[in-house]
């Protein structure tokens, strides 16, 4: 009887899940302790490969139904030293565990470079049977995003566009082999499995394809009458909470004698005693927004640029006029940008952060491609809250884009939990600890978050100081609101944008990704892909019109402009690489398309309500102005034409 019971127990142990032999664990960064996502984990027996897998979003891996014995476990990941653990004992009937740390210290990524080719070459190794290269442009032209329609059976090497100013493609070697098929689309790894595409950036990171998150943008500066009404009604309680209410607005536009904008001109708003009420720099359009907290009208706007000075006495508020000045400044050929990403990395961002990382990489690469020869510096800061394992982590502004992208892909969401986070600390560090270029045509902070800062007097004061600092050094803050944002936080983000001459961006529910997103306090807005919106916003803020004596006399005057007409117009896709459409909600007399020099590109008369197709195939990459005329009024839409890879 005893023997029978022992045999029955042994049989049950072999069949039951709780008696299965397995090996699992977690792969983490040796320095930070952060989990490593999608690292390759291989199981060897006496040097022979037995099984392989990848870590998940939490850095966990697992091998089930493993035969008892002694194994070697090898972990590899792009940018990290390969780690091999020998003599791993796997005991029968147990859930064996092995956590592994890997280090990036001293690792140099190796690349195979193929020169003088406009398209990447695909080298097939002994373990693959074929491959193909496709581009994101081909995908955009497909009626579906299903990767099966583009599938290759195997892959070896992948092509990625070189850095600016260099021709051809570079070939990047994957860090390890995989039993599944991998595809690279413009440097992004796509794995097709069962017809559903998942993606991770080639350098590491999120397992999603860029171009999935949807977003909108609203400029309260361009809809000022509406904003001032909201301040007196719906937004009044929030203005009192945050002790922040941008209201008394004075705009100034500075140009040279040729009519070209003067960027980075110091503008100071002063009261009757000479006290500086606000100080900032003009943007790439020569515009600056100045603010007063005093009831009495300001006395003057003082301008200073490279030793040249001007003064506008008794400046008029924005709703009356835009204050204008001309300086004898030379034309500015500089097109450069500092773009800094400030990202909430607390647990509440887990639903969107992996998608965001893919979108950010795609946007930055496209911006670099569209600004050849320009000095583009990027950086990033991820923040959590005071009680978490870290408060901020940052990568300084750098001309080496890959450095920023590698840093972004090492980040993940965690901590937080009480709602408000350390937003004020992140902004303060981004503004005060970065070496911002005072000559850049644009200095931008994208503040991506889904929770407000804490509401204490000290934090409110810190936010107010950061706003003044951003204005002083000419940094525009562009918030990007994620899921979970409430109306109070929306108000704060809008106030940050308004005070620094920025605009308010927000994720929408159209993508079906992440938690619910509130409907923004805004008029009609276009729904774009987030990466497209970021490219559009960056290029709009960076590109400066060339200086030319030839200005068209038909360019509309400021008195003709009516931003409210834009509610009747939708331009898509924007950015464009070829055909694009104007969707009109009413009839217009004509549309006039010009480049930034004022040169006429195309004109079309009597546009009826509906869709109208245009083609930018032969247009030079850059920023174009679409003037839509209705009687004596004109609405101006900006169109970005991108460089194709």
C-alpha positions in Angstrom: 0.0 0.0 0.0 2.9 2.3 0.9 4.5 1.7 -2.5 1.3 2.4 -4.3 0.8 5.7 -2.6 4.4 6.8 -3.4 3.9 5.9 -7.1 0.6 7.8 -7.2 2.2 10.9 -5.6 5.0 10.7 -8.2 2.5 10.5 -11.0 0.5 13.4 -9.7 3.7 15.5 -9.3 4.6 14.9 -12.9 1.2 15.9 -14.2 0.2 18.8 -11.9 1.2 22.4 -12.7 2.5 22.9 -9.2 5.1 20.2 -9.7 6.3 21.4 -13.1 10.0 22.1 -13.4 10.7 25.7 -14.4 13.3 28.4 -14.4 12.3 32.1 -14.2 13.7 35.4 -13.0 14.2 39.0 -13.7 16.8 40.9 -15.7 17.7 44.4 -14.4 20.2 47.2 -15.0 23.2 46.6 -12.7 23.6 50.3 -12.0 20.0 51.5 -11.6 18.1 48.3 -10.8 15.5 49.1 -13.5 14.1 46.1 -15.4 15.4 45.5 -18.9 12.6 45.1 -21.3 12.8 42.6 -24.2 16.3 41.3 -23.4 17.2 38.0 -25.0 17.6 35.2 -22.5 19.1 31.9 -23.8 19.4 28.5 -22.0 22.3 26.3 -22.9 23.3 22.7 -21.9 27.0 22.0 -22.3 27.3 24.9 -24.8 24.3 23.7 -27.0 21.3 26.0 -27.2 18.3 24.5 -25.5 15.7 27.3 -25.4 15.4 31.0 -25.8 12.9 33.7 -24.7 12.6 37.5 -24.1 11.9 39.5 -20.9 8.5 41.1 -20.6 7.5 44.7 -19.7 8.7 44.1 -16.1 12.0 42.5 -17.1 10.7 39.0 -16.2 11.6 35.8 -18.2 10.4 32.2 -17.8 11.2 28.8 -19.1 8.6 26.1 -18.4 8.8 22.3 -18.6 12.6 22.4 -18.2 14.4 19.1 -17.8 16.3 18.9 -14.5 20.0 19.4 -14.8 22.8 22.0 -15.0 22.5 24.8 -17.4 24.2 28.0 -18.6 22.0 31.1 -18.9 23.0 33.9 -21.2 21.5 37.4 -21.4 22.1 39.9 -24.2 20.7 43.3 -25.0 21.6 46.2 -27.2 24.0 48.6 -25.4 24.8 46.1 -22.6 27.6 43.7 -22.0 26.5 40.1 -22.6 26.2 38.2 -19.3 26.6 34.4 -19.0 25.9 32.5 -15.7 27.3 29.0 -15.6 26.4 26.1 -13.4 22.7 26.9 -12.9 21.1 24.0 -11.1 17.5 23.3 -12.1 15.9 21.0 -9.6 13.0 18.6 -10.6 9.5 19.6 -9.6 10.5 23.1 -8.5 10.0 26.6 -9.7 13.7 27.5 -9.8 14.6 31.2 -9.8 17.6 33.2 -11.1 17.7 37.0 -11.3 20.5 38.5 -13.5 22.0 42.0 -13.6 23.6 43.3 -16.8 25.8 46.4 -17.2 26.1 49.0 -19.9 29.4 50.3 -18.6 32.1 50.5 -21.2 30.0 49.0 -23.9 30.4 50.4 -27.4 27.7 49.6 -30.0 29.2 48.2 -33.2 27.7 48.9 -36.6 28.4 47.7 -40.0 28.5 50.6 -42.4 27.5 50.4 -46.1 28.4 53.6 -48.0 27.2 55.1 -51.3 23.8 53.3 -51.3 20.5 55.2 -51.3 18.7 52.1 -49.9 19.9 49.6 -47.3 21.4 46.3 -48.3 20.2 43.2 -46.6 22.8 40.6 -45.8 21.5 37.1 -45.3 23.3 34.9 -42.8 23.3 31.1 -42.5 20.3 30.9 -40.2 17.9 33.0 -42.3 16.2 32.4 -45.6 15.3 35.8 -46.8 14.5 39.4 -46.0 13.1 42.7 -47.2 13.3 46.4 -46.4 10.2 48.7 -46.4 9.9 52.3 -45.4 7.4 54.2 -43.2 6.3 56.1 -46.4 5.2 52.8 -47.9 3.2 51.9 -44.8 1.5 55.3 -44.8 0.4 54.7 -48.4 -1.2 51.3 -47.5 -4.9 51.1 -46.7 -4.0 49.1 -43.6 -1.4 48.9 -40.9 -1.4 45.1 -41.0 2.2 44.0 -41.1 1.2 40.7 -42.8 0.8 42.6 -46.1 4.5 43.4 -45.9 5.8 40.3 -44.2 9.1 38.7 -44.9 10.0 35.2 -43.8 13.2 36.1 -41.9 15.6 39.0 -41.3 19.2 39.5 -40.7 20.4 43.1 -40.8 18.4 46.3 -40.7 18.9 49.6 -42.4 18.8 52.9 -40.6 19.2 56.4 -42.0 22.6 58.0 -41.1 23.0 61.1 -39.2 22.4 64.5 -40.8 24.7 65.5 -43.6 25.7 61.9 -44.6 24.4 60.0 -47.5 23.2 56.4 -47.7 22.2 54.0 -44.9 23.9 52.3 -42.0 23.3 48.7 -41.2 22.6 47.8 -37.6 23.2 44.3 -36.2 20.6 42.9 -33.9 21.8 42.1 -30.4 20.7 38.5 -30.6 18.9 35.9 -32.6 15.2 35.1 -32.2 13.1 32.2 -33.4 10.4 34.7 -34.6 10.6 36.9 -37.6 11.7 40.5 -37.1 11.2 43.4 -39.5 12.8 46.8 -39.4 10.8 49.8 -40.7 12.9 53.0 -40.8 15.0 51.6 -38.0 12.1 50.4 -35.9 11.9 46.7 -35.2 8.5 45.2 -36.0 7.6 41.6 -35.1 4.6 40.2 -36.9 2.8 37.5 -35.0 -0.6 36.1 -35.9 -1.2 39.1 -38.1 -0.9 41.6 -35.3 2.1 43.9 -35.4 4.1 44.9 -32.3 7.1 47.1 -32.3 10.2 48.0 -30.3 12.7 50.7 -31.2 15.8 49.2 -32.7 17.9 50.7 -29.9 15.6 49.1 -27.3 12.3 50.2 -25.7 8.6 50.1 -26.3 7.0 47.3 -28.2 4.7 49.4 -30.3 4.8 51.0 -33.7 5.1 54.8 -33.7 2.1 56.6 -35.1 -0.6 55.1 -32.9 -1.3 57.7 -30.2 -3.7 60.4 -31.3 -3.5 64.0 -30.2 -4.8 67.5 -30.7 -3.5 71.0 -30.1 -5.2 74.2 -29.1 -3.6 77.7 -29.0 -5.3 79.9 -26.5 -3.1 82.7 -27.7 -4.8 82.5 -31.1 -8.2 82.4 -29.4 -7.7 85.1 -26.9 -11.2 86.5 -26.5 -12.4 83.0 -25.6 -9.6 82.6 -23.0 -10.4 85.8 -21.3 -14.0 84.8 -21.0 -13.1 81.5 -19.5 -10.9 83.2 -17.0 -13.9 85.1 -15.7 -16.2 82.1 -15.6 -15.2 78.3 -15.9 -11.5 78.7 -15.1 -11.9 81.3 -12.3 -11.7 78.7 -9.5 -8.6 77.1 -11.0 -6.9 80.4 -11.4 -7.4 81.0 -7.7 -6.1 77.5 -6.8 -2.9 77.9 -8.8 -2.6 81.7 -8.2 -1.8 82.0 -11.9 -4.0 84.0 -14.4 -2.3 85.2 -17.6 -4.6 88.0 -18.7 -3.0 91.4 -19.3 -1.3 90.6 -22.6 0.9 92.8 -24.6 2.3 91.4 -27.9 5.2 92.8 -29.8 6.6 92.0 -33.3 10.1 92.9 -34.2 11.4 92.9 -37.8 14.4 94.3 -39.7 14.3 96.8 -42.5 13.7 94.0 -45.0 10.7 92.8 -43.2 12.3 89.6 -41.9 11.7 88.6 -38.3 14.3 89.3 -35.6 14.6 86.3 -33.3 16.1 86.4 -29.8 15.5 90.1 -29.4 15.2 91.0 -25.7 11.8 92.5 -24.9 11.0 94.1 -21.6 7.7 95.4 -20.4 8.1 98.2 -17.9 5.8 100.3 -15.7 5.8 104.0 -15.0 8.6 103.6 -12.3 10.8 101.7 -14.7 10.2 98.3 -13.0 10.5 95.3 -15.3 7.1 93.6 -15.3 8.1 90.9 -17.8 11.1 90.0 -19.8 11.4 87.5 -22.7 12.9 86.9 -26.1 11.3 87.1 -29.5 10.6 83.8 -31.3 11.4 82.7 -34.9 8.5 84.9 -36.1 9.9 87.9 -34.3 7.0 87.8 -31.8 7.1 88.0 -28.1 4.3 87.9 -25.5 4.6 90.1 -22.5 2.5 90.0 -19.3 1.6 92.4 -16.5 0.1 91.6 -13.1 -0.6 95.3 -12.4 -3.9 97.1 -12.9 -2.3 100.2 -14.3 -1.3 100.1 -17.9 2.5 99.6 -18.6 4.6 102.5 -19.6 6.8 101.0 -22.3 8.2 98.0 -24.2 12.0 98.2 -24.5 13.8 96.2 -27.1 17.5 95.3 -27.4 19.3 93.2 -29.9 23.0 93.0 -30.5 23.6 96.6 -29.4 20.5 97.9 -31.2 17.8 99.4 -29.0 14.2 100.6 -29.5 11.3 101.7 -27.3 7.6 101.6 -27.8 5.8 104.0 -25.4 2.3 103.4 -24.2 2.0 99.9 -25.7 -1.4 98.8 -26.6 -3.0 95.6 -25.2 -3.3 92.6 -27.5 -7.0 93.0 -28.2 -6.4 96.5 -29.5 -3.2 95.9 -31.6 0.1 94.1 -32.0 2.9 96.5 -31.1 5.5 96.6 -33.9 9.1 97.8 -34.2 11.8 97.8 -36.9 15.5 97.4 -36.2 18.5 97.8 -38.5 19.5 94.2 -37.8 21.1 91.9 -40.3 19.1 88.9 -41.6 19.4 85.8 -39.5 20.3 82.6 -41.3 20.5 80.5 -38.1 18.1 77.6 -37.8 18.8 75.6 -34.7 16.8 74.1 -31.9 17.0 72.9 -28.3 14.2 70.3 -27.7 13.9 69.0 -24.2 11.4 66.3 -23.2 10.1 66.3 -19.6 8.1 63.1 -18.9 6.1 61.9 -16.0 7.4 58.3 -15.2 5.1 57.4 -12.4 2.9 54.3 -12.4 -0.2 56.1 -13.7 1.7 56.6 -17.0 2.1 52.8 -17.5 -0.8 52.7 -19.9 0.9 55.1 -22.3 4.6 55.4 -21.6 5.7 52.6 -23.9 3.8 54.1 -26.8 5.1 57.6 -25.9 8.7 56.4 -26.2 8.1 55.1 -29.7 6.4 58.4 -30.7 9.2 60.5 -29.2 11.9 58.5 -31.1 10.1 58.8 -34.4 9.4 62.5 -34.0 13.0 63.3 -33.1 14.4 61.3 -36.0 12.1 63.0 -38.4 12.9 66.5 -37.1 16.6 65.7 -37.5 16.0 64.6 -41.1 14.0 67.8 -41.9 16.6 70.2 -40.5 19.7 69.2 -42.5 22.7 71.3 -41.5 20.9 72.8 -38.5 22.2 72.4 -35.0 19.6 70.2 -33.3 20.2 69.4 -29.6 17.9 67.1 -27.7 17.7 66.0 -24.1 15.2 64.4 -21.7 14.2 64.3 -18.0 12.0 61.7 -16.4 10.5 62.4 -13.0 8.5 60.7 -10.3 7.7 62.0 -6.8 9.4 62.7 -3.5 8.8 59.3 -1.9 9.9 57.2 -4.9 13.2 55.5 -5.6 14.3 58.5 -7.6 13.0 62.1 -8.1 14.4 62.9 -11.5 16.7 61.3 -14.1 18.0 63.3 -17.0 20.1 63.3 -20.1 21.5 66.7 -20.9 20.9 68.6 -24.1 23.3 67.1 -26.7 23.8 67.2 -30.5 24.0 63.4 -30.4 20.5 62.3 -30.9 21.2 58.6 -30.3 22.4 59.5 -26.8 19.0 61.0 -25.9 17.1 58.1 -27.5 19.1 55.5 -25.7 18.3 57.3 -22.4 14.6 57.5 -23.2 14.4 53.7 -23.9 16.0 52.8 -20.6 13.1 54.5 -18.7 10.0 52.9 -17.4 7.0 53.8 -15.3 6.8 53.2 -11.5 6.2 54.8 -8.2 3.8 57.6 -7.6 0.4 56.6 -6.4 -0.9 59.6 -4.6 -2.0 61.5 -7.7 0.1 64.7 -7.7 3.8 64.3 -8.7 7.0 66.4 -8.6 6.2 68.5 -11.7 7.7 71.7 -10.2 11.0 69.9 -9.5 11.2 68.6 -13.1 10.5 72.0 -14.6 13.0 73.8 -12.3 15.7 71.3 -13.2 14.9 71.4 -16.9 15.1 75.2 -17.0 18.0 75.8 -14.6 20.3 72.8 -15.1 20.4 72.7 -18.9 22.8 74.7 -21.0 20.2 76.4 -23.3 21.5 77.9 -26.5 20.7 81.6 -26.4 21.1 81.8 -30.2 18.7 79.0 -31.1 15.7 79.9 -33.2 13.7 77.7 -30.9 14.0 76.4 -27.3 11.2 74.0 -26.5 10.1 71.9 -23.5 7.5 69.2 -24.1 6.0 68.5 -20.7 4.3 65.1 -21.0 2.2 64.2 -17.9 -1.1 62.9 -16.6 -1.1 64.4 -13.0 -0.6 67.8 -11.5 2.0 69.0 -9.0 1.1 69.1 -5.3 -0.9 72.2 -4.2 1.3 73.8 -1.5 2.3 77.5 -1.4 5.9 76.6 -1.9 5.1 74.6 -5.0 2.9 77.3 -6.5 5.7 79.8 -6.0 8.1 77.4 -7.6 5.9 77.0 -10.7 5.5 80.8 -11.0 9.3 81.2 -10.8 9.8 78.5 -13.5 7.3 80.3 -15.8 9.3 83.6 -15.4 12.6 81.7 -15.9 11.3 80.1 -19.1 10.1 83.4 -20.5 13.4 85.1 -19.5 15.5 82.6 -21.5 13.0 82.2 -24.3 11.9 78.6 -23.7 8.4 77.7 -24.9 6.6 75.1 -22.8 4.3 72.8 -24.7 2.3 70.6 -22.3 1.1 67.2 -23.6 -1.7 66.0 -21.4 -2.2 62.2 -21.0 -5.1 60.1 -19.6 -6.3 61.1 -16.1 -5.9 64.8 -16.5 -8.7 66.8 -14.8 -9.9 70.3 -15.5 -7.8 71.9 -12.8 -4.6 70.3 -14.3 -5.7 71.3 -17.8 -6.0 74.9 -16.7 -2.5 74.8 -15.2 -1.1 73.4 -18.4 -2.8 76.0 -20.5 -1.5 78.7 -18.3 2.1 77.4 -18.6 1.8 77.3 -22.4 0.2 80.8 -22.6 2.7 82.4 -20.3 5.7 81.1 -22.3 4.3 81.6 -25.9 3.5 77.9 -26.3 0.4 75.9 -27.1 -1.5 73.2 -25.3 -1.4 69.6 -26.7 -3.4 66.6 -25.4 -3.8 63.0 -26.1 -7.3 61.9 -27.3 -9.4 58.8 -27.1 -9.4 58.2 -30.9 -6.4 55.8 -30.6 -8.2 53.5 -28.1 -4.9 53.4 -26.1 -4.6 54.1 -22.4 -7.2 55.3 -20.0 -9.9 57.8 -20.7 -9.0 61.3 -21.8 -11.2 64.3 -21.0 -12.5 66.4 -23.8 -10.3 69.5 -23.9 -11.7 73.0 -23.3 -11.2 74.1 -26.9 -13.0 74.9 -30.1 -12.9 72.5 -33.1 -9.5 70.9 -33.4 -7.7 68.5 -35.7 -6.9 65.0 -34.5 -3.4 64.1 -35.5 -1.0 61.3 -34.7 1.1 62.5 -31.8 4.4 62.0 -33.7 3.1 64.1 -36.6 1.9 66.8 -34.2 5.3 67.0 -32.5 7.1 67.2 -35.8 4.7 69.9 -36.9 5.1 71.9 -33.7 8.9 71.7 -33.6 9.4 72.7 -37.3 6.9 75.5 -37.0 8.9 76.9 -34.1 12.3 76.4 -35.6 12.1 77.3 -39.3 12.8 81.0 -40.0 11.8 82.7 -43.3 14.8 83.5 -45.5 15.6 87.2 -45.9 14.6 88.6 -49.2 13.9 92.0 -50.7 11.1 90.4 -52.8 7.9 90.5 -50.8 4.6 90.0 -52.4 2.3 93.1 -52.1 -0.7 90.8 -51.8 0.3 89.3 -48.4 -2.6 89.9 -46.1 -2.3 92.6 -43.4 -2.7 91.9 -39.7 -6.1 93.6 -39.8 -7.5 91.1 -42.3 -6.5 88.0 -40.2 -9.4 86.2 -38.5 -8.2 83.1 -36.6 -11.8 82.1 -36.0 -12.2 81.1 -39.7 -9.7 78.3 -39.1 -12.5 76.4 -37.3 -14.0 75.9 -40.8 -10.7 74.5 -42.3 -8.9 71.2 -41.8 -5.6 70.5 -43.5 -4.4 66.9 -43.6 -2.1 65.1 -43.6 0.1 67.7 -41.9 3.1 67.3 -42.1 2.8 66.2 -45.7 5.2 64.5 -48.1 3.0 64.5 -51.2 -0.7 64.9 -51.7 -2.7 66.8 -49.0 -6.2 68.0 -48.6 -8.1 71.0 -47.5 -11.5 70.1 -45.9 -13.7 73.2 -45.9 -16.9 73.5 -43.9 -18.0 76.5 -45.9 -17.3 78.1 -49.3 -14.1 80.3 -49.6 -13.3 82.8 -52.3 -9.8 81.5 -52.9 -6.8 79.8 -51.3 -3.3 81.3 -51.8 -0.3 79.1 -50.9 3.1 80.8 -50.2 6.5 79.9 -48.9 8.0 81.8 -46.0 9.6 84.3 -48.5 6.1 85.3 -49.6 6.6 83.7 -53.0 3.4 82.4 -54.6 3.4 78.6 -54.9 -0.2 77.9 -55.9 -3.6 79.7 -56.1 -7.1 78.3 -56.5 -10.3 80.3 -56.9 -13.9 79.6 -55.7 -13.5 76.7 -53.4 -16.8 75.1 -52.5 -17.5 73.3 -49.2 -15.9 69.9 -49.2 -12.5 68.3 -49.8 -9.9 69.9 -52.2 -6.7 68.0 -53.1 -3.3 69.6 -53.5 0.1 68.0 -54.2 3.4 69.0 -52.5 5.5 66.4 -54.3 7.7 69.0 -56.0 7.7 71.5 -53.2 10.9 72.1 -51.2 10.7 70.8 -47.6 9.8 73.6 -45.2 6.9 75.6 -43.8 4.2 77.0 -46.1 1.3 79.4 -45.4 -2.1 78.6 -46.7 -4.2 81.8 -46.9 -7.9 81.2 -47.1 -9.8 84.3 -48.2 -13.5 84.9 -47.4 -14.6 88.4 -48.3 -12.2 90.9 -46.6 -11.1 88.3 -44.0 -8.3 85.8 -44.2 -7.4 82.7 -42.2 -3.9 81.3 -42.3 -3.1 77.7 -41.9 0.5 76.4 -41.6 1.6 73.3 -43.6 4.8 71.5 -42.9 6.3 69.7 -46.0 8.7 66.9 -44.8 11.7 65.5 -46.4 11.2 61.9 -47.4 13.8 59.4 -46.3 
